[in-house]
Amino acid sequence: MDDWEWLRTVLVVIVWVTVAGGALMATLWTAFGGTRAYGPEDELLADAGVAVGTDRGRVTSFSSAQVGIHGLLGITTAGLVTYAAARADDRTTGYWAALVAIAVTAIPGVVMYLKWHGGRRPGSARPARGEPTRVESRLPRPIVYGHGLAVLATVAALVVLLFVE
């Protein structure tokens, strides 16, 4: 057992807690009707001249592709972080690869956060009976912010491990 095994263990736990928080948010978004809501895909179809019903009663700023790709990248990144922490040799290369993977995974995540935080909604989603609530507005704030903080904690632990190993 070396001096930094405890930090590698904490790193692995944090990264999988991050994935669990993301999976919970994706499940809630789906359960609240995110996949059935009027969203960016429908807006693109409407702009192309395809008849799309805007009276679904639900609106989302997230596309199913954003949610799915971010989730798949997150799981892959967590696996990479776990592998890097569990390696017996050349962990530094694994830590650098994990930081790059986190940066790539963060791109759709930051886009979704900005949409969630900014209240952006598809432009043509204005049904006659009133303004529907965005599906992602129902996501619990503590889970959204906790997910982001867990990512920052993961990055911090990786940077510390880069310097000490």
VENDAKA-V606899 format. One record per residue. N is the residue number from 1. RES is the residue in one small letter. SS is DSSP state (~ for helix, > for strand, _ for the rest). PSI is psi in whole degrees, -180 to 180 (none if undefined). Layout:
BEGIN
N:RES:SS:PSI + N:RES:SS:PSI
END
This chain:
BEGIN
1:m:_:129 + 2:d:_:178 + 3:d:_:-21 + 4:w:_:12 + 5:e:~:-36 + 6:w:~:-38 + 7:l:~:-37 + 8:r:~:-37 + 9:t:~:-45 + 10:v:~:-42 + 11:l:~:-47 + 12:v:~:-42 + 13:v:~:-46 + 14:i:~:-44 + 15:v:~:-36 + 16:w:~:-27 + 17:v:~:-38 + 18:t:~:-45 + 19:v:~:-41 + 20:a:~:-41 + 21:g:~:-41 + 22:g:~:-41 + 23:a:~:-38 + 24:l:~:-45 + 25:m:~:-41 + 26:a:~:-38 + 27:t:~:-44 + 28:l:~:-43 + 29:w:~:-42 + 30:t:~:-44 + 31:a:~:-33 + 32:f:_:-1 + 33:g:_:21 + 34:g:_:-37 + 35:t:_:-20 + 36:r:_:-3 + 37:a:_:161 + 38:y:>:121 + 39:g:_:-164 + 40:p:~:-36 + 41:e:~:-44 + 42:d:~:-37 + 43:e:~:-41 + 44:l:~:-42 + 45:l:~:-43 + 46:a:~:-40 + 47:d:~:-28 + 48:a:_:-2 + 49:g:_:5 + 50:v:_:136 + 51:a:_:119 + 52:v:_:130 + 53:g:_:128 + 54:t:_:9 + 55:d:_:37 + 56:r:_:-16 + 57:g:_:-10 + 58:r:_:146 + 59:v:>:144 + 60:t:_:148 + 61:s:_:-11 + 62:f:_:143 + 63:s:_:154 + 64:s:~:-34 + 65:a:~:-42 + 66:q:~:-49 + 67:v:~:-47 + 68:g:~:-46 + 69:i:~:-43 + 70:h:~:-41 + 71:g:~:-46 + 72:l:~:-42 + 73:l:~:-39 + 74:g:~:-44 + 75:i:~:-42 + 76:t:~:-42 + 77:t:~:-43 + 78:a:~:-39 + 79:g:~:-41 + 80:l:~:-42 + 81:v:~:-44 + 82:t:~:-45 + 83:y:~:-44 + 84:a:~:-40 + 85:a:~:-28 + 86:a:~:-13 + 87:r:_:150 + 88:a:_:-23 + 89:d:_:156 + 90:d:_:51 + 91:r:~:-29 + 92:t:~:-43 + 93:t:~:-41 + 94:g:~:-38 + 95:y:~:-42 + 96:w:~:-44 + 97:a:~:-39 + 98:a:~:-40 + 99:l:~:-40 + 100:v:~:-43 + 101:a:~:-39 + 102:i:~:-41 + 103:a:~:-42 + 104:v:~:-42 + 105:t:~:-32 + 106:a:~:-22 + 107:i:~:-57 + 108:p:~:-30 + 109:g:~:-44 + 110:v:~:-39 + 111:v:~:-46 + 112:m:~:-40 + 113:y:~:-45 + 114:l:~:-39 + 115:k:~:-43 + 116:w:~:-47 + 117:h:~:-36 + 118:g:~:-13 + 119:g:_:21 + 120:r:_:139 + 121:r:_:156 + 122:p:_:140 + 123:g:_:-38 + 124:s:_:11 + 125:a:_:76 + 126:r:_:74 + 127:p:_:156 + 128:a:_:-30 + 129:r:_:8 + 130:g:_:175 + 131:e:_:113 + 132:p:_:154 + 133:t:_:137 + 134:r:>:140 + 135:v:~:-45 + 136:e:~:-15 + 137:s:~:-17 + 138:r:~:-5 + 139:l:_:134 + 140:p:_:127 + 141:r:~:-43 + 142:p:~:-34 + 143:i:~:-41 + 144:v:~:-50 + 145:y:~:-37 + 146:g:~:-38 + 147:h:~:-46 + 148:g:~:-41 + 149:l:~:-35 + 150:a:~:-36 + 151:v:~:-45 + 152:l:~:-38 + 153:a:~:-38 + 154:t:~:-47 + 155:v:~:-43 + 156:a:~:-45 + 157:a:~:-40 + 158:l:~:-42 + 159:v:~:-43 + 160:v:~:-45 + 161:l:~:-33 + 162:l:~:-39 + 163:f:~:-30 + 164:v:~:-16 + 165:e:_:none
END
